[in-house]
Amino acid sequence: MRLRMDDLNGCEVCQKPANQKCGGCHSIFYCGKEHQRSHWKKHKKFCRPFEMANDDNVGRFIKATKEIEEGSVIFEERPLSVSPMQLTLPVCMGCGNHVTAEDVHPCPKCGWPLCGEQCESNPNHVPECYYTSKIGQKVSITTFDTIHPLYRCVGALRCLYQKQFAPDVWRKIEKLESHCKLRKGTDGYEQDRLCVVDTIRNFLKLKEFSEEEILRCTGVIGVNAHEIPLSTPSQVGLFNVTSIFEHSCRSNAYKTFSMAGQVRVIAGRKIDKGEHISICYTEPLQTTLFRQKHLQRTKFFSCRCERCLDVTEFGTNVSALNCQSGQCKGIVLPGSFENENAEWCCKQCGSKQTAEFVMNAMKRIGDDLVLMDKGSVEDCKQFLDHYSTLLTPNHAYMIDIKLALGQLIGNGDYSLKTVSVDDLLLKKQLCQDVINIVNIIAPAEKRVIGIMLVEIYTCTTELQRRKLHKANKDPVSMLTECTTILRQAVRCLQHEPEVLFEGKLYLQALKDLKKLEGCNQLLIQNPSLLMK
């Protein structure tokens, strides 16, 4: 990919002086609309609102060539390769969905599990089918309720197939970072060496592939693969340009996927011209310590984004503890998260806690989170109450439970019509708390914001139904309030694929929004209806 701006501002077609920029990328010029139209077929594959650049600190990165509006699709890209997770229950080698002993359809050529005849010709399945058929021995998988080790080799095998039969794709895969030197000696590296290399070289008899290049493929997948959540379970995919977008724990863009499996990079907020475009490689609603450890373990780097360098995380204290010294109401944080053994100190009274004490406390609470029933309203309420003395209100663990509880109240066995006014108001406040924090620490997390807005909308409509609104609110203003909330939710969820929960929520929100807008317009045009 090459995006350039002619220093002389010459027309891309005739090279004459030009001052009319391409509106899509702002990177090339034309002398008039006629040449712009004639050049579009050639230019459209390169017309993107960004360009690649290099920096001594971050290496290659992508920066905006023009102002990008929030919600805009910045980029779409097909995967170079798609494969099941390394550790997975048996899945269909075509669509990636889970198969059972009752519905499995072994491929008649190679024996690998499929979900039906329709997936026999799925392009994803070609590599392992080709190599397995050559050895004259079919794969036989008979247990479907446990992780099967044979799937561990599929990702590397599909990459190596590109080397033999799709050299253009292979050249792109080859350029992706594998971090093999850093991975050597880790459990994952040894497991790949024992399982993946052995399966490919010995079971499949593919001696033409060396141990080194097989392990490099597993490294490329481990470091660069993106989860594609369009099947159950999810698959992973390698992408060419998407792999160049740099990481930030407070990214300005986010990923979603089309139903065809293309990754879409969406602007999570307005992005200024010249600004680096970033996505998040980890869990943005987690603590700084968690994010750093996850990035070091999976991506082999430590993050130094503006959020990670600010121990207060822009004043939210998402990683902080409440001071436990006497009646002190201070906040306990380390001087920096770059040293995980640094002492934690209260900013108000100066009392200190060792890193070991903090780690043990976080482990204990984390274990409680894993063991508790997040489907229980009462258990979630008890967690918030029990840990409110130790954890700050905006701590990542508290936000996790607020997110769950905000969705639980009024759903499932808890119909909104049976929920008390106090719980409705609690639900609304919890959802707003989550939105407020997400907007500060991770504004590109539009899925979370969209879900919370829909929950606030349901609360608002139920409270209004019970006429618990302010006395000065008329039906039009009430409809306007609900419409405003729902429009925001629709904007947040508009790019989500329909097979996901968020995509289904978007379709329902859009349907409700159209009804509200119709009612609102009807009341404006017929004020007499207000009297009925």
N, C-alpha and C positions, 0 to 999 in steps of 0.2 A: 504494500500500500504506500502511495506517495502523495502527500498533500503539500502543495507548494504555493507561495505567493510571489509572483513575478515582481522583483524589485522595481522594474521599469513600468509596471502596470500596463503591460502590453496585452492586447486582445489574444485570447487563447487560440483563436482560429486564424486571424490574419496578422497578428503581432503589431498592429497599429496601436497608437496610444489609446488607452481605454480607462474609463472611470466607473464603469458599471460592474459592481461585484455580483458574483453568484450569491443569491439570497440564502442558499442552503448551507454553504461552508465558509463563505466570506474569504476564500483562499485564492480564487482566480477571477480574472476580469474579462469583460467583453466590450466591444465597441458599440454594440447595439443588440436589441432583442432577437434579430434575425440570426446572428451568429450564436447567440446563447441557445436558441432553439435547435439549431443544426448540430451543436456540439453535445446536446444533452445525452444522446444515446451512449456516447463514449464516456461522458463525465459522471453519469449518475451512479456508477459503481464506486466512485471515489468521493462522491459528494457527501461529506460528513462535517459536522460542526466542530471538528477537533483535528489536531495534528500530533504526531509523535515527536518527542524531543528527548534530549539526553541531559543528565545532570550528574556531577561527580558523586553526590550523596545518595540519590535514589536510583541512579542508572536511567533506563528508559522510562518515560512516563508520557501521559497523554494530557494535553492542555486544550482548552476551548479556543476556537478561532473566532468566536462571536459570543454574544450573550445568549445563554440558553435558558428558556423559561421553565419554571417548575412543572413537572409532569410531562415534559417533552421526551419522545423516544430519541435518545442520542445515537443509538447504534443497535443493529441486529446482526446476528451471526449464526451460521449453522455449525454444529460440532464437527471437529475433525474425526472424532471417534467417540462412541458411546459404549458403555459396558456396565454390567452389574457391579454392585459394591463388592469389595474383596471378601468381606465376611457377610454372607447372606444365606438365608434359606433358599432352597431350590426355586428358581424363577424361570419363566419363559425366556428363551434366548432371543426371541424376536421383540416382543413388546416390553419385557422386563417385569411383568406382573407375576405374583406368587402363584405357583401351581401346587396341587395336592395329588395324592395317590389316586383320587377319584377322577380328576379332570385332566391329568397330564396326557400329553400327546407326544410321545418320543418321535424325534425327527426320523423318518424312514431311511435317510442316508447315513446319519451319524449317531443317532441315539440320544443326542442332547435334548433335554426337556423343552417342549413347546406347549402353548395353551390350546392349539388347534391347527388345522390345516392352513388357515389364513396366515399364520406366522412362518410357515415353511419357506416362503420366498422373501421374508423380511431381510433387507440388506444388512441389518445389524448382525444377523446370524451367519452370514457367508464365511467369515474367516475360520471360525472353529469347525464349521461343517466341512469346509474344504480340507483342512489339515487332518481332521479326525477320519474322514472318509479315505484319505490316502493310506492310512496304516492298516485298513481292512479290519478294524476292531471297533465296534460301537461302544459309546459311553453308556453305562447302565447306572442310573440313579434310582434307588428304591426307597430311600428314607426322605421324607419331606417336612419333618417337624423339627429339624435341627440344622445348624449351619453345616454346609457341605464344603470340604476343602478344595474340591475340584474347581470351584468358581474363582478361586484366588488367582488363577492364571489367565482368566479370560481377557482382562484389560490389556495386559502386556501382549497377549497373542494377537489381539485385534490391532494393536499398534504395529507389531512386526509384520502383519499382513500388508499394511500400507507400504512398508519398505519394499516389499516384493512387487506389489501390483498398483500402487498409487504413489509414485515417487514425489509428486508435487505436495501431496498431503504429508508424506514422511519428512520432507525437508522442513515443514512447519513444526511438526512434532519434535524433530531433532533440535530445534532452536530453543525449546522450552527447558527451563532449569530443572535439574534432577536432584541436586545436592547430595550426590552419591558419597562424596568424601565425608560429609557431615553425618550421613545416615549410617555409615559403616560402624558396626559394633552395637547398633540399636537392636532391640528385639524384633522390630518390624523388618529390618534389613535381613536379619538371620532367617526369619520365617520365609521371606521372599526367596532367599537363596536355597533353602531346604525344600520348599514346596513348589514355588513357581518355576524355578530353573529346572528342577527335577522333572516336573510334569511336561514342560515344553521340550526338553532335550532328550528325555528318556522314554516317557510314556508316548508322546507324540512323535518321537524320533526326529526332531528338527535340529539336527546337529549343526546346521548352517548358521544358527543363531548362537552367538557366544554367551557365556554367563554374564559377561560385562554389559552387553547391550540389552539383555533381558532385564537385568537389575536396573539399568538406566531407564527402561520403560516403566518399571514399577515406581521408580523415583519420580519420573515426570508426572505420572498419574497421582501419586500421593501429594505432591507439592502443588500441582496446577489444576487438578480436576474440580469441576463445579457440580454440585448436586443438582440433578434434574428431577424435580418432584412430580412428574407427570404419570408415574406408575406407582404401584404398591408392591414392594417397597420402591424407593427412589433408585434411579440409576445415576451414574456419574458420566460427565462428558469433558473432553478436552476441547478448548477453544483457542483460536489463534490470537486475535487482537484483544479479546476480553482478558486474556492472561497478562496483558501489559498494563491494564488499569491498576494504579497503585492502591495500596491499602490505607485506610484511615478508620479509626474507631468512631470518628464523627464524619463519615463520608458525606459527599454531596450528591451521590447517585446510588442507585440500587439495581439489583438484577431481578428479572422475572422471565417467564418463558412463554412462547407461543405454543399453541396446541401441536404445531409441527415439530417442536423440540428446539426451535431457535431461541438463543438467549437474547434478551432485550435489556439494554442498559438505559435506565430512566433517570431523568434529573429529579432528585429528591427535593431540591430547592432551586432558586435562581442561581445560575452559575455565571460568573462574570467572564468576559473575554480575557484570555491569558491565564485563567485560573486552572490549576491542576484538577483533573476529574478523577475522583476516587470512589471505590466501593469498599465494603467491609468484608474481611476474610474470616471474621470470628463472630462471637455472640455479642452484639453491641449493648445489650441490656445487662451484661454481667459486670462483675467488679474488674478493676484494672489488673489485679493479681491474676484472676482467672484468664482474662484476655491475653495477658503477656505469656503465661505458661502455655496456653493453647497455641499461640502463634509460634513460640519457640519449639514446641514439640512437633507441630505439623508443617510449618512453613520455614522454620529455621532462621527466624529473625526476631529482633525485639522492636516493638513499635515505639516510635518517638513522635507520634502525632500530637497536636496541641492538647488534646484531651488527656492523653497518657502523661504528658509533662506537667499537667495541673492536678495536684493531688486532690483538690476539692471537686474536680470535674465540673468546672464552671459554676461553682457554688452549690451544686446539687448534693454533694457528699454521698454519692452512690456507693463508694467503697468504705465509708467512715463508720466508726463506732461511737456510741455515746460514752462519755466519761463515766466511770464507775466509782470515782473518788468522792465520797460524802454526798453533799447536796449540789455538787458542780453540775452545770448544764452544758459543759463544753463538748467539743467534738475531738475525737482521737484519730490522728492520721500520722503516717510516717513523713519524714522530710522529703522523701522521694520514693517512688515505686521501682526505681532502677536497681536498688539494692534490696532484695527480698528479706535480708536479715536485719534491716535497719529498725531501730526502735520506733515505737509509735508514741506520740506525745500529745497530750491535751493542749489545745491552743489557748485555753482559758486559764487553767490552774497549773499547768506544767507537769502534771503527773505523767508517768511513763509506763508503758507496757512493752514486754519483749515481743519480738516477731513470733516466737514460738507460742506464746499465749494466744496471740491473735489467730495464728494458723489453726491451733487446736479448737478455738471457739468457732471459727468458720467451718471447720470440718464437722464439728458436732451439729451445728445448725444445718449444714448441707445434708448430713445424714438424716436429720429429722425431715427435711424437705423431701428427700427421696422416699422415705417410709410413710409419710402422711398421705391421707386420702384427699387428693386435690379435687375430687368430685364432691366433697362434703362442704357445704356452706359453714357448718358449725366448726369443723376442723380448721378451715381457713381463717375464720374469725378468731379462734383460739390462738392460732399461730401469730397473727398480728398483735394480739393483746399480750401474749406471753413474751415475745421478743422485742416489744416496743421500748423496754428499758435499756437493752443492749444495742439494738440496731437503730440507726437514724431512720426517720420516716421515709426517706428516699433511697434507702439501701437497696441494692440489687435484689436481695432475697425478699424484701418487703414488696418491691415492685412486682416481682414474680407472683406473689400471692394476691396482690391487688388486681393484677391482670386476670388471674384465674377467677377470683371472687366476683369481679365485675361482670364476667360472663355467666357465672353460675346462678346468681340471684335472678329469679324470674324465668329461668330456662329449665328444661328437663322436667323433673318432678315439681319444680317450683314455678307454677304458672304465675305470670305477672298479676293476674286478677286476685290471686290469693296472698300476694306479698304485702307486708305491712308498709305503711307510709314511711316509717323510719328506715326500713330496708331498701325501699325504692330510692330514698334520698342518699342512703349509704352507697348504693350501687352507682348512682350518678356521680357522687363525689369521688369514689374510687377510680372510675373511668377517667374523670377529669384530671385526677392526680397523675395517672399514667401518661395521659396526653401531654400534660405540662412538662413532665420530666423528659419524655421522649423528644419533644420539640427542642429541648436544650442539648441533650447529650447525643441524640441520634436522629436528627430531623429527617433523614432519608428512610426511616422505618415506617413507610406509609401503610403497610399492612396492619401493623399494631394500631396506628392512629385510626385507620378506617374501621377496624373492628370495634374499637372503643366508641367511636362516634355513632355507630349503629346501635350500640347498647344504650348510649345516652338518648338517642332518638326514641327507643322503645320506652325508656323511663319517662321521658318528657310527655309522650302521648298518653301514657297511663295516668300520670299525675294530672294532666289536663282533663282526661276523661272523668276523673274524680272531682274535677273543679277545684283543685288545690293550687290554682294559679293566682297571681296577684289580681286584686279586684279591678284594676284599671286595664286589664288585658281583655280585648274583645276577640271573637273567633278568628278574625282576619290576622291579628297580630300573633295569635297562637299558631295558626297555620304557617305563617311566615317564619316563626322560630323553628318549627319542625322542618320546614322546607330548607332553611339555611343549613341546619345540621346535616340533613340527608345529602344535600349537594356536596358538602365537604367530604362526606364519606364516599360518595360515588367518585369524586376526583381522586381520592386516595387509592381506591380499589379498581379503577377502570382498566388497568393493564393486567389484571390477574387472570390466569387461564381458568376456564369454567369447570375443569375437573377438580380443582382445589376448593377447599372450604371458603377461602377468600373470594374466589371467582363466583361461587354460588351465592355468597352474601352480596356481592356486587349486583348480580342479576336481580335479586329480590329487592335490594335498595333502589335500583333503577326503576323497577316496577312500582314501588311505593311512591317514589319521587314523582313519577308521572301522574299518579292519582292525586297527590297533594297539590301539584301545580294546577291540575284541572279544577279541583275544588276551590283553590285560591282564586283562580280566574273567574270562576262562576260567582263567587261571593262578591268580587269587585264589580262585576257587571250587573249583578242583581242584589243590591243591598237589602232589598225587602226580605230576602231569605233569612237574614239575621234575626228577624222578628219571629220566625217560625220555630 
